[in-house]
Amino acid sequence: MRFLLSCKQAHQMVSEGMDRRLPFSARTRLQLHLSMCKACTNFNQQMQSLRQAMRELPRHLGSDQRQDPP
């Protein structure tokens, strides 16, 4: 098994890490990749931002008092 991840593998691990806790070895490999790859670091930050926005969406929808135009 190669220790260094490809960007494709890193993207997959970022996505999987959103749903479950990755094993220590996988987290370590991902962190190493992210420390060297700005593109994957940006992808990780975008995924975190998207996840946070989705968590806040129900709160915003519940307070939305707009009415549909006639």
Buried (B, 14 or more C-beta within 10 A) or exposed (E): EEEEBEEEBBBEBBEEBEEEEBEEEBEEBBEBBBEEBEEBBEBBEEBEEEEEEEEEEEEEEEEEEEEEEE
